[in-house]
Amino acid sequence: MIRTKTLLLVVCLFLPLSLFAGETPSPEGAKAYFIDLKDGETVKSPFLVRFGLNEQMGIAPALADWPDTGHFHLLIDKKPPNPNRPISNKNLHLHRGQTEATVELSKGMHTLQIVMGDYSHIPHNPPVMSERISVKVE
């Protein structure tokens, strides 16, 4: 009886977390980065954003549940996503496994950040993301 209650308590406490937690592990040392853009750079719109990923991790399209892979998302003027939820459609999804995108932004200052998503657009655990950078658009 005590074992059953203990098991039920454990299931009730941890099942909700497992339903919403990003369960896809990221490879140790995986890093995402901007290839050509640097923090504080001035660009003309539209401009090409090239995404980089070190050799610890590979690129795969969304829905491909392959080990140690993910696909890029570009957050523009947004905070990092909730690590337990799919990355919002309000961000740029490179769901086909693309490694670059042409971005058109209004004049002014903007922040950019790369976040890797697993096959279901949820950030890996731990998240693989670039530093958040600022660019000035002329």
N, CA and C atoms as a LAMMPS dump frame, in Angstrom:
ITEM: TIMESTEP
0
ITEM: NUMBER OF ATOMS
414
ITEM: BOX BOUNDS ff ff ff
-5.0000000000000000e+02 5.0000000000000000e+02
-5.0000000000000000e+02 5.0000000000000000e+02
-5.0000000000000000e+02 5.0000000000000000e+02
ITEM: ATOMS id mol type element x y z
1 1 1 N 0.823 -1.192 0
2 1 2 C 0 0 0
3 1 3 C 0.868 1.257 0
4 2 1 N 1.9 1.268 0.842
5 2 2 C 2.786 2.427 0.9
6 2 3 C 3.535 2.578 -0.423
7 3 1 N 3.98 1.459 -1.006
8 3 2 C 4.679 1.513 -2.299
9 3 3 C 3.773 2.082 -3.383
10 4 1 N 2.53 1.673 -3.391
11 4 2 C 1.586 2.153 -4.396
12 4 3 C 1.377 3.656 -4.257
13 5 1 N 1.199 4.124 -3.035
14 5 2 C 1.01 5.564 -2.806
15 5 3 C 2.269 6.347 -3.18
16 6 1 N 3.416 5.797 -2.856
17 6 2 C 4.678 6.462 -3.203
18 6 3 C 4.837 6.538 -4.717
19 7 1 N 4.559 5.435 -5.406
20 7 2 C 4.654 5.414 -6.859
21 7 3 C 3.668 6.403 -7.475
22 8 1 N 2.453 6.432 -6.972
23 8 2 C 1.446 7.362 -7.47
24 8 3 C 1.889 8.808 -7.252
25 9 1 N 2.468 9.104 -6.108
26 9 2 C 2.96 10.442 -5.814
27 9 3 C 4.077 10.83 -6.789
28 10 1 N 5.007 9.932 -7.03
29 10 2 C 6.115 10.202 -7.959
30 10 3 C 5.575 10.45 -9.362
31 11 1 N 4.648 9.631 -9.808
32 11 2 C 4.064 9.8 -11.141
33 11 3 C 3.338 11.14 -11.238
34 12 1 N 2.564 11.484 -10.226
35 12 2 C 1.818 12.736 -10.247
36 12 3 C 2.737 13.959 -10.243
37 13 1 N 3.872 13.858 -9.575
38 13 2 C 4.8 14.983 -9.52
39 13 3 C 5.627 15.133 -10.791
40 14 1 N 6.086 14.014 -11.359
41 14 2 C 7.039 14.092 -12.46
42 14 3 C 6.436 13.91 -13.85
43 15 1 N 5.286 13.309 -13.981
44 15 2 C 4.679 13.135 -15.294
45 15 3 C 4.378 14.467 -15.964
46 16 1 N 3.774 15.43 -15.252
47 16 2 C 3.536 16.718 -15.919
48 16 3 C 4.828 17.375 -16.399
49 17 1 N 5.903 17.264 -15.634
50 17 2 C 7.176 17.845 -16.055
51 17 3 C 7.696 17.16 -17.303
52 18 1 N 7.57 15.848 -17.385
53 18 2 C 8.087 15.137 -18.544
54 18 3 C 7.253 15.4 -19.787
55 19 1 N 5.985 15.75 -19.614
56 19 2 C 5.151 16.04 -20.774
57 19 3 C 5.522 17.363 -21.429
58 20 1 N 6.069 18.297 -20.644
59 20 2 C 6.379 19.618 -21.168
60 20 3 C 7.864 19.907 -21.261
61 21 1 N 8.71 19.08 -20.689
62 21 2 C 10.143 19.335 -20.704
63 21 3 C 10.735 18.939 -22.033
64 22 1 N 11.718 19.714 -22.467
65 22 2 C 12.456 19.343 -23.651
66 22 3 C 13.291 18.122 -23.317
67 23 1 N 12.908 16.987 -23.846
68 23 2 C 13.581 15.749 -23.467
69 23 3 C 14.713 15.364 -24.406
70 24 1 N 14.853 16.05 -25.52
71 24 2 C 15.907 15.698 -26.453
72 24 3 C 17.227 16.238 -25.922
73 25 1 N 18.148 15.358 -25.569
74 25 2 C 19.422 15.848 -25.029
75 25 3 C 20.278 16.481 -26.117
76 26 1 N 21.01 17.506 -25.743
77 26 2 C 21.962 18.098 -26.677
78 26 3 C 23.323 17.46 -26.426
79 27 1 N 24.105 17.306 -27.482
80 27 2 C 25.44 16.743 -27.294
81 27 3 C 26.293 17.686 -26.442
82 28 1 N 27.138 17.132 -25.631
83 28 2 C 28.007 17.933 -24.785
84 28 3 C 28.892 18.827 -25.654
85 29 1 N 28.933 20.102 -25.317
86 29 2 C 29.782 21.047 -26.035
87 29 3 C 29.172 21.63 -27.293
88 30 1 N 27.922 21.303 -27.617
89 30 2 C 27.293 21.83 -28.832
90 30 3 C 27.099 23.34 -28.706
91 31 1 N 27.43 24.055 -29.787
92 31 2 C 27.302 25.513 -29.79
93 31 3 C 26.772 25.987 -31.136
94 32 1 N 25.828 26.923 -31.09
95 32 2 C 25.312 27.586 -32.29
96 32 3 C 25.893 28.998 -32.317
97 33 1 N 26.125 29.518 -33.521
98 33 2 C 26.73 30.841 -33.639
99 33 3 C 26.401 31.465 -34.994
100 34 1 N 26.578 32.781 -35.078
101 34 2 C 26.43 33.502 -36.337
102 34 3 C 27.762 33.439 -37.064
103 35 1 N 27.743 33.084 -38.336
104 35 2 C 28.987 32.972 -39.093
105 35 3 C 29.52 34.349 -39.469
106 36 1 N 28.682 35.22 -40.008
107 36 2 C 29.155 36.496 -40.55
108 36 3 C 28.78 37.718 -39.715
109 37 1 N 27.776 37.621 -38.893
110 37 2 C 27.322 38.782 -38.126
111 37 3 C 28.045 38.872 -36.793
112 38 1 N 28.315 40.102 -36.399
113 38 2 C 28.946 40.344 -35.104
114 38 3 C 28.092 41.328 -34.31
115 39 1 N 28.163 41.225 -33.005
116 39 2 C 27.419 42.123 -32.134
117 39 3 C 27.815 43.566 -32.426
118 40 1 N 26.818 44.439 -32.596
119 40 2 C 27.057 45.852 -32.845
120 40 3 C 27.262 46.209 -34.304
121 41 1 N 27.207 45.238 -35.194
122 41 2 C 27.441 45.483 -36.619
123 41 3 C 26.295 46.287 -37.23
124 42 1 N 26.627 47.068 -38.267
125 42 2 C 25.628 47.809 -39.038
126 42 3 C 25.421 47.079 -40.362
127 43 1 N 24.16 46.843 -40.731
128 43 2 C 23.829 46.105 -41.956
129 43 3 C 22.786 46.87 -42.748
130 44 1 N 22.665 46.509 -44.023
131 44 2 C 21.608 47.059 -44.877
132 44 3 C 20.603 45.955 -45.134
133 45 1 N 19.339 46.294 -45.034
134 45 2 C 18.277 45.312 -45.23
135 45 3 C 17.874 45.261 -46.696
136 46 1 N 17.612 44.079 -47.221
137 46 2 C 17.705 42.764 -46.588
138 46 3 C 19.165 42.307 -46.495
139 47 1 N 19.427 41.369 -45.576
140 47 2 C 20.783 40.865 -45.407
141 47 3 C 20.73 39.356 -45.156
142 48 1 N 21.837 38.72 -45.478
143 48 2 C 21.94 37.268 -45.338
144 48 3 C 22.451 36.92 -43.955
145 49 1 N 21.762 35.995 -43.293
146 49 2 C 22.202 35.484 -42.001
147 49 3 C 22.626 34.036 -42.218
148 50 1 N 23.881 33.751 -41.916
149 50 2 C 24.398 32.376 -42.034
150 50 3 C 24.583 31.809 -40.638
151 51 1 N 24.041 30.611 -40.425
152 51 2 C 24.011 29.974 -39.118
153 51 3 C 25.128 28.946 -39.013
154 52 1 N 25.814 28.931 -37.88
155 52 2 C 26.89 27.977 -37.659
156 52 3 C 26.585 27.066 -36.487
157 53 1 N 27.164 25.878 -36.552
158 53 2 C 26.985 24.873 -35.506
159 53 3 C 28.275 24.071 -35.432
160 54 1 N 28.834 23.922 -34.238
161 54 2 C 30.096 23.184 -34.162
162 54 3 C 29.862 21.69 -34.395
163 55 1 N 30.946 20.946 -34.522
164 55 2 C 30.886 19.548 -34.969
165 55 3 C 30.243 18.581 -33.966
166 56 1 N 29.945 19.032 -32.764
167 56 2 C 29.301 18.136 -31.791
168 56 3 C 27.854 17.824 -32.159
169 57 1 N 27.281 18.627 -33.049
170 57 2 C 25.858 18.471 -33.359
171 57 3 C 25.643 18.573 -34.86
172 58 1 N 24.636 17.884 -35.36
173 58 2 C 24.3 17.918 -36.775
174 58 3 C 22.983 18.625 -37.015
175 59 1 N 22.691 18.838 -38.293
176 59 2 C 21.46 19.526 -38.699
177 59 3 C 20.529 18.521 -39.357
178 60 1 N 19.263 18.591 -38.986
179 60 2 C 18.234 17.715 -39.562
180 60 3 C 16.95 18.515 -39.695
181 61 1 N 16.106 18.176 -40.649
182 61 2 C 14.834 18.893 -40.761
183 61 3 C 13.917 18.574 -39.585
184 62 1 N 12.929 19.444 -39.381
185 62 2 C 11.919 19.18 -38.353
186 62 3 C 11.257 17.844 -38.655
187 63 1 N 10.793 17.186 -37.639
188 63 2 C 10.147 15.873 -37.673
189 63 3 C 11.127 14.712 -37.85
190 64 1 N 12.411 15.003 -38.121
191 64 2 C 13.42 13.941 -38.202
192 64 3 C 14.022 13.769 -36.816
193 65 1 N 13.657 12.701 -36.156
194 65 2 C 14.1 12.446 -34.786
195 65 3 C 15.402 11.644 -34.82
196 66 1 N 16.472 12.314 -35.23
197 66 2 C 17.786 11.67 -35.325
198 66 3 C 18.635 12.121 -34.147
199 67 1 N 19.46 11.238 -33.611
200 67 2 C 20.27 11.604 -32.445
201 67 3 C 21.238 12.751 -32.752
202 68 1 N 21.442 13.594 -31.77
203 68 2 C 22.427 14.682 -31.813
204 68 3 C 22.213 15.645 -32.976
205 69 1 N 20.949 15.881 -33.367
206 69 2 C 20.645 16.816 -34.446
207 69 3 C 19.532 17.774 -34.031
208 70 1 N 19.359 18.811 -34.824
209 70 2 C 18.289 19.776 -34.627
210 70 3 C 18.221 20.689 -35.831
211 71 1 N 17.372 21.695 -35.752
212 71 2 C 17.276 22.682 -36.822
213 71 3 C 17.254 24.075 -36.203
214 72 1 N 17.645 25.055 -37.026
215 72 2 C 17.814 26.425 -36.556
216 72 3 C 16.497 27.184 -36.455
217 73 1 N 16.458 28.085 -35.487
218 73 2 C 15.392 29.075 -35.333
219 73 3 C 16.084 30.411 -35.096
220 74 1 N 15.583 31.469 -35.71
221 74 2 C 16.138 32.797 -35.489
222 74 3 C 15.121 33.632 -34.73
223 75 1 N 15.526 34.097 -33.568
224 75 2 C 14.68 34.966 -32.754
225 75 3 C 15.072 36.401 -33.066
226 76 1 N 14.114 37.184 -33.498
227 76 2 C 14.346 38.59 -33.834
228 76 3 C 13.576 39.438 -32.833
229 77 1 N 14.327 40.225 -32.076
230 77 2 C 13.734 41.111 -31.069
231 77 3 C 12.87 40.347 -30.068
232 78 1 N 13.314 39.154 -29.704
233 78 2 C 12.57 38.309 -28.752
234 78 3 C 13.514 37.808 -27.663
235 79 1 N 12.94 37.495 -26.519
236 79 2 C 13.685 36.863 -25.436
237 79 3 C 13.867 35.384 -25.776
238 80 1 N 14.836 34.708 -25.134
239 80 2 C 14.978 33.269 -25.37
240 80 3 C 13.668 32.541 -25.064
241 81 1 N 13.385 31.471 -25.81
242 81 2 C 12.107 30.771 -25.629
243 81 3 C 12.076 29.972 -24.331
244 82 1 N 10.873 29.614 -23.944
245 82 2 C 10.687 28.712 -22.806
246 82 3 C 11.284 27.365 -23.19
247 83 1 N 12.216 26.843 -22.405
248 83 2 C 12.866 25.583 -22.788
249 83 3 C 11.94 24.367 -22.742
250 84 1 N 10.747 24.528 -22.212
251 84 2 C 9.829 23.409 -22.083
252 84 3 C 8.688 23.433 -23.093
253 85 1 N 8.722 24.362 -24.016
254 85 2 C 7.63 24.528 -24.989
255 85 3 C 8.203 24.634 -26.4
256 86 1 N 7.395 24.296 -27.406
257 86 2 C 7.861 24.497 -28.786
258 86 3 C 8.167 25.975 -29.034
259 87 1 N 9.164 26.225 -29.859
260 87 2 C 9.539 27.594 -30.206
261 87 3 C 8.413 28.197 -31.041
262 88 1 N 8.005 29.392 -30.682
263 88 2 C 6.842 30.059 -31.29
264 88 3 C 6.984 30.23 -32.797
265 89 1 N 5.861 30.155 -33.487
266 89 2 C 5.821 30.401 -34.926
267 89 3 C 6.086 31.866 -35.261
268 90 1 N 6.161 32.715 -34.251
269 90 2 C 6.461 34.123 -34.477
270 90 3 C 7.957 34.335 -34.725
271 91 1 N 8.724 33.27 -34.652
272 91 2 C 10.158 33.305 -34.932
273 91 3 C 10.408 32.664 -36.29
274 92 1 N 11.588 32.898 -36.845
275 92 2 C 11.941 32.323 -38.131
276 92 3 C 12.393 30.877 -37.927
277 93 1 N 11.649 29.928 -38.502
278 93 2 C 11.955 28.502 -38.397
279 93 3 C 12.642 28.052 -39.682
280 94 1 N 13.799 27.455 -39.551
281 94 2 C 14.486 26.881 -40.709
282 94 3 C 14.255 25.37 -40.651
283 95 1 N 13.003 24.988 -40.757
284 95 2 C 12.551 23.63 -40.489
285 95 3 C 12.961 22.609 -41.549
286 96 1 N 13.489 23.054 -42.667
287 96 2 C 13.943 22.101 -43.685
288 96 3 C 15.428 21.777 -43.535
289 97 1 N 16.038 22.315 -42.499
290 97 2 C 17.462 22.081 -42.286
291 97 3 C 18.338 23.123 -42.959
292 98 1 N 17.76 24.268 -43.337
293 98 2 C 18.532 25.323 -43.977
294 98 3 C 19.584 25.874 -43.007
295 99 1 N 20.65 26.418 -43.579
296 99 2 C 21.725 26.984 -42.767
297 99 3 C 21.915 28.477 -43.016
298 100 1 N 21.027 29.078 -43.793
299 100 2 C 21.073 30.517 -44.012
300 100 3 C 19.686 31.008 -44.395
301 101 1 N 19.486 32.326 -44.185
302 101 2 C 18.207 32.939 -44.527
303 101 3 C 18.434 34.413 -44.81
304 102 1 N 17.67 34.946 -45.752
305 102 2 C 17.684 36.375 -46.014
306 102 3 C 16.629 37.015 -45.12
307 103 1 N 17.049 38.027 -44.393
308 103 2 C 16.186 38.67 -43.409
309 103 3 C 15.996 40.13 -43.803
310 104 1 N 14.749 40.576 -43.76
311 104 2 C 14.438 41.975 -44.04
312 104 3 C 13.886 42.598 -42.758
313 105 1 N 14.569 43.644 -42.29
314 105 2 C 14.169 44.308 -41.058
315 105 3 C 14.057 45.806 -41.287
316 106 1 N 13.239 46.45 -40.476
317 106 2 C 13.105 47.902 -40.541
318 106 3 C 14.375 48.571 -40.025
319 107 1 N 14.547 49.832 -40.374
320 107 2 C 15.708 50.584 -39.899
321 107 3 C 15.668 50.679 -38.382
322 108 1 N 16.854 50.654 -37.797
323 108 2 C 16.954 50.773 -36.351
324 108 3 C 17.714 49.611 -35.739
325 109 1 N 17.664 49.538 -34.423
326 109 2 C 18.371 48.488 -33.689
327 109 3 C 17.477 47.249 -33.539
328 110 1 N 18.093 46.084 -33.69
329 110 2 C 17.39 44.81 -33.543
330 110 3 C 18.299 43.817 -32.829
331 111 1 N 17.678 42.889 -32.11
332 111 2 C 18.442 41.797 -31.504
333 111 3 C 18.166 40.516 -32.272
334 112 1 N 19.187 39.677 -32.361
335 112 2 C 19.099 38.389 -33.045
336 112 3 C 19.698 37.312 -32.157
337 113 1 N 19.075 36.137 -32.169
338 113 2 C 19.614 34.995 -31.441
339 113 3 C 19.203 33.715 -32.153
340 114 1 N 20.138 32.787 -32.238
341 114 2 C 19.888 31.472 -32.829
342 114 3 C 19.542 30.508 -31.708
343 115 1 N 18.508 29.708 -31.92
344 115 2 C 18.153 28.646 -30.972
345 115 3 C 17.916 27.375 -31.777
346 116 1 N 18.558 26.291 -31.38
347 116 2 C 18.331 25.002 -32.019
348 116 3 C 17.078 24.367 -31.435
349 117 1 N 16.289 23.765 -32.311
350 117 2 C 15.1 23.042 -31.876
351 117 3 C 15.21 21.585 -32.275
352 118 1 N 14.6 20.715 -31.51
353 118 2 C 14.604 19.294 -31.855
354 118 3 C 13.556 19.03 -32.939
355 119 1 N 13.283 17.784 -33.206
356 119 2 C 12.342 17.399 -34.267
357 119 3 C 10.961 18.022 -34.087
358 120 1 N 10.611 18.384 -32.847
359 120 2 C 9.282 18.952 -32.579
360 120 3 C 9.356 20.436 -32.201
361 121 1 N 10.449 21.112 -32.558
362 121 2 C 10.652 22.548 -32.332
363 121 3 C 10.862 22.91 -30.864
364 122 1 N 11.155 21.955 -30.013
365 122 2 C 11.416 22.243 -28.606
366 122 3 C 12.926 22.36 -28.416
367 123 1 N 13.394 23.382 -27.666
368 123 2 C 14.83 23.493 -27.426
369 123 3 C 15.388 22.228 -26.765
370 124 1 N 16.629 21.917 -27.106
371 124 2 C 17.292 20.75 -26.524
372 124 3 C 17.549 20.966 -25.036
373 125 1 N 17.96 19.921 -24.376
374 125 2 C 18.254 19.973 -22.954
375 125 3 C 19.7 19.545 -22.73
376 126 1 N 20.619 20.448 -22.375
377 126 2 C 20.429 21.886 -22.217
378 126 3 C 20.289 22.574 -23.575
379 127 1 N 19.697 23.788 -23.591
380 127 2 C 19.486 24.49 -24.856
381 127 3 C 20.794 24.78 -25.59
382 128 1 N 20.726 24.711 -26.915
383 128 2 C 21.862 25.074 -27.766
384 128 3 C 21.464 26.368 -28.451
385 129 1 N 22.117 27.452 -28.056
386 129 2 C 21.765 28.756 -28.612
387 129 3 C 22.987 29.65 -28.676
388 130 1 N 22.907 30.616 -29.578
389 130 2 C 23.985 31.586 -29.718
390 130 3 C 23.857 32.652 -28.644
391 131 1 N 24.877 33.491 -28.589
392 131 2 C 24.756 34.707 -27.801
393 131 3 C 23.715 35.583 -28.494
394 132 1 N 23.042 36.397 -27.753
395 132 2 C 22.089 37.362 -28.324
396 132 3 C 22.908 38.564 -28.781
397 133 1 N 22.782 38.917 -30.066
398 133 2 C 23.541 40.04 -30.589
399 133 3 C 22.608 41.157 -31.012
400 134 1 N 23.168 42.371 -31.128
401 134 2 C 22.418 43.518 -31.629
402 134 3 C 23.016 43.953 -32.947
403 135 1 N 22.143 44.305 -33.887
404 135 2 C 22.599 44.863 -35.164
405 135 3 C 21.814 46.142 -35.423
406 136 1 N 22.479 47.054 -36.124
407 136 2 C 21.822 48.297 -36.519
408 136 3 C 21.523 48.175 -38.002
409 137 1 N 20.273 48.371 -38.383
410 137 2 C 19.863 48.301 -39.775
411 137 3 C 19.752 49.719 -40.315
412 138 1 N 20.467 49.968 -41.423
413 138 2 C 20.426 51.3 -42.061
414 138 3 C 19.303 51.385 -43.056
